[in-house]
Amino acid sequence: LRPGAARKFSDYANQVFIPYILSQLQYVNRVDVVWDEYLPDSLKAETRSKRGKGVRRRVEPCNAIPGNWQEFLRIDDNKTELFSYLAICVSAHDTGKQVISTHHADVLCSQPRDTSGLAPCTHEEADSRMLLHLEDAVKEGYTKVVVRTVDTDVVVLAVTAAQRLNITELWVAFGTGKSFWYLAAHEIAKALSPD
C-alpha cells in the first residue's frame, strides 16, 4: 500500500494501512497479516542486496515518510521496522473481529486467543508462513478462505494446501493494487491428481 498523502508513519498506519484492514473486515470475520522476515545471515539476504540501494529511515510514529517509497522498501531494516510498527498498530486497534499479525517469530492478535499453532515461527518467507495461518483458520472452523498475494509461489502452495486441508473454498487473490484476479485453488486442486 503506497503512502498517498500520509506524511508521517503514524499517518500511514492510521490513514492507509488500518483503513485497508478495516475495509477487508467488512466482509470477513478474520484477517491474518503475514510479513516476511529479513534475517541478515540468510541466503535471501544476498539476493535482496542486489536489488539496489535505498535510503535508511527509522520507522517511528513521528518520523516523516521518505519521498521515494520504493527506495525506502529496498532496505531490509526499513521493512523490518515498518512491519513491526504496523503489526503493533493493527493488533491494538479494536475492530470487534479477529486480526492476527505476524511480529517477527511471534504473532499479535486483536482479541485474546491460543496462538500456539502459529508461534513461535522461524519461517523467513511469508509464503510458507501463510500456510500455517491457513491451517489455523481451518482448525478454527473456517471453510472459505481468501489468500491475497503478489507471488506465484503462493498460488502453487495454495493448490497443494487445498488438496490436503478440509476446506470448501480456497481462493487466491493474485496481483497488485486494484488489478488482481481470484484464482480458485480448490478447483485447480480437484482438477489435478494428488501426484
Solvent accessible surface area in square Angstrom, and as a share of the most:
residue,aa,sasa,rsa
1,L,104,0.52
2,R,159,0.58
3,P,17,0.11
4,G,70,0.67
5,A,95,0.74
6,A,10,0.08
7,R,194,0.71
8,K,81,0.34
9,F,0,0.00
10,S,23,0.15
11,D,29,0.15
12,Y,8,0.03
13,A,0,0.00
14,N,94,0.48
15,Q,110,0.49
16,V,32,0.18
17,F,14,0.06
18,I,9,0.05
19,P,54,0.34
20,Y,60,0.23
21,I,7,0.04
22,L,65,0.32
23,S,40,0.26
24,Q,68,0.30
25,L,9,0.04
26,Q,128,0.57
27,Y,174,0.66
28,V,63,0.36
29,N,95,0.48
30,R,26,0.10
31,V,21,0.12
32,D,44,0.23
33,V,18,0.10
34,V,28,0.16
35,W,38,0.13
36,D,45,0.23
37,E,33,0.15
38,Y,36,0.14
39,L,76,0.38
40,P,116,0.73
41,D,144,0.74
42,S,25,0.16
43,L,167,0.83
44,K,78,0.33
45,A,21,0.16
46,E,106,0.47
47,T,71,0.41
48,R,16,0.06
49,S,71,0.46
50,K,154,0.65
51,R,146,0.53
52,G,35,0.34
53,K,176,0.75
54,G,24,0.23
55,V,57,0.33
56,R,95,0.35
57,R,74,0.27
58,R,136,0.50
59,V,12,0.07
60,E,76,0.34
61,P,57,0.36
62,C,107,0.64
63,N,47,0.24
64,A,57,0.44
65,I,21,0.11
66,P,8,0.05
67,G,90,0.87
68,N,72,0.37
69,W,19,0.07
70,Q,88,0.39
71,E,62,0.28
72,F,0,0.00
73,L,44,0.22
74,R,101,0.37
75,I,41,0.21
76,D,36,0.19
77,D,82,0.42
78,N,0,0.00
79,K,24,0.10
80,T,42,0.25
81,E,36,0.16
82,L,5,0.03
83,F,34,0.14
84,S,22,0.14
85,Y,35,0.13
86,L,3,0.02
87,A,0,0.00
88,I,90,0.46
89,C,28,0.17
90,V,1,0.00
91,S,15,0.10
92,A,83,0.64
93,H,68,0.31
94,D,131,0.68
95,T,31,0.18
96,G,56,0.54
97,K,63,0.26
98,Q,26,0.12
99,V,0,0.00
100,I,0,0.00
101,S,0,0.00
102,T,2,0.01
103,H,38,0.17
104,H,73,0.33
105,A,42,0.32
106,D,76,0.39
107,V,16,0.09
108,L,52,0.26
109,C,34,0.20
110,S,29,0.19
111,Q,64,0.29
112,P,137,0.86
113,R,56,0.21
114,D,106,0.55
115,T,37,0.21
116,S,86,0.55
117,G,55,0.53
118,L,4,0.02
119,A,17,0.13
120,P,114,0.72
121,C,9,0.06
122,T,124,0.72
123,H,67,0.30
124,E,30,0.13
125,E,51,0.23
126,A,12,0.10
127,D,20,0.10
128,S,38,0.24
129,R,2,0.01
130,M,32,0.14
131,L,36,0.18
132,L,52,0.26
133,H,8,0.03
134,L,6,0.03
135,E,48,0.22
136,D,15,0.08
137,A,8,0.07
138,V,28,0.16
139,K,153,0.65
140,E,101,0.45
141,G,57,0.55
142,Y,66,0.25
143,T,66,0.39
144,K,132,0.56
145,V,23,0.13
146,V,82,0.47
147,V,16,0.09
148,R,89,0.33
149,T,16,0.09
150,V,100,0.58
151,D,47,0.24
152,T,85,0.50
153,D,79,0.41
154,V,3,0.02
155,V,25,0.14
156,V,101,0.58
157,L,53,0.26
158,A,2,0.02
159,V,17,0.10
160,T,71,0.41
161,A,1,0.01
162,A,14,0.11
163,Q,72,0.32
164,R,141,0.51
165,L,23,0.12
166,N,137,0.70
167,I,20,0.10
168,T,79,0.46
169,E,48,0.22
170,L,0,0.00
171,W,75,0.26
172,V,0,0.00
173,A,2,0.01
174,F,44,0.18
175,G,10,0.09
176,T,86,0.50
177,G,55,0.53
178,K,202,0.86
179,S,74,0.48
180,F,56,0.23
181,W,162,0.57
182,Y,124,0.47
183,L,59,0.29
184,A,19,0.14
185,A,1,0.00
186,H,16,0.07
187,E,90,0.40
188,I,68,0.35
189,A,7,0.06
190,K,152,0.64
191,A,87,0.67
192,L,101,0.50
193,S,71,0.46
194,P,124,0.78
195,D,175,0.91
